[in-house]
Amino acid sequence: QVQLVESGGGLVQAGGSLRLSCAASGRTFSSYAMGWFRQAPGKEREFVAGISWSSRTYYPASVKGRFAISRDNAKGTVYLQMNSLKPEDTAVYYCAAGSSIVSPSEYEYDYWGQGTQVTVSS
């Protein structure tokens, strides 16, 4: 069982940066693939970053070069550094843990946090 708690969301102007954190409980954190997803009102949940147990990273084209995911296994935490934010990045951001490989599909993840709101003003 893994419990995930996100933090770091907030209101930022376009072009600004935010760093989200996701603290995980459980002794097997280092073996999990971790992902960040987001969901805007009226839209489907969208994959924005993933990191394997060996710290290999994955991004969709929409955020590549602006977002960076990292993990600190000693602290049981995964981070999402978001730079050059745009109003279209506004969403609730969720972290997720899966026992398989990193996937853009939310159905491959077993555990989810409660989400943190990110709002980017123009």
N, C-alpha and C positions, 0 to 999 in steps of 0.2 A: 504494500500500500504506500502511495506517495501523496503527500499533500503539498499543494503549490500556492504560494501567496505572491501576487504581483504588487509592485509599488513603483512610484516614479512618474506616474502620469500627471497631466496638468494642462494648463493653457500656455501656448507659446505662439509668437508671431511667425508668419511665414519666413523661411530662411533660417530659423532658429534650430536649436538642438534640444533633445531630451534623452535621458538614459533611463530605460526601464530595467527593473530588477525582478527576478523571480526566485524566491527562496523555497527550496524543497526540503521536505523532511524525508527520512528514510535512509537507511544505510547503503542502499544500492543505487543511489543517484548517479554515480559515475558510470554505470552500465547502461543508462537510458539515453535514447535519442531525445533531444529536446527541440521543441518548435515554438515559434511565435506566430500567432494568427491575429487577424483583426476583423472586426465586423462593424460596418457603418449602418446607420438606420436604413432599413428597407433593402439591404444588400446581403448577399451570402457571406459566410465566414471565408476569409481569404488568407492563404499562407503568405507570410512575409519573410521568414527566415527559419533555418534549421541548422542544428549542429549535432554531429554524431558523437558517440562515446569517445572517439579518438580526436574530436575537435575539428573534423572536416565540416566545412560550412556550405550552405546552399541558400540561394536567393532567387526570387523571381525577377524578371526584368524591370518590373515597376519600382523596385527599391534598390537594385544592385548599384553599388557605388555610393549610396547614401546611408544605408543601414548596415550595421555590423553586429553580428551575434558572437558572444563568447561565453565561456563557462569557467567556473572556478570550482573544481570538484571538492577541494578541501573545505570550501565554505558551503557547498551544496547550493550554489547560486548560478543562474544563467542571466546574462545581460543582453539588452538590445540597445545599442547606441544608434540614435536616429539623428542624422544631420540634414541640413538643407530641406527642412520640413515644408510641406505644401498643404494648402487647405484640404486637398483630397486625401491626405493622410489622417484626417480626423476620423476617429473610430474608437471603439473599445478594443483594447489589446489584451490578448490572452496568451499565457504560456501553457504548454502542454508537454507531457512526458509519454514516451512510447517505448516499448521493449523491443521494437524492431528497428529497421533502418529509418533514416530520415525520409519523410514523405510529405508532399504537399497536400495529401488527403487528410482531412481531420479524422477520418475513421480509423487511421492507423495509430492514433494516440489514445492511451488508456486513462490518463489523468489530466485534469484541467484546473486552472486557477479560476478565481472569481472575476478576473478582468480589471483593467485600469483604464480610465478614460483619458484619451489624448485629443485635445482640441487645438487646431492650428488656425489662427485668425489671419485674414488677408490684409 
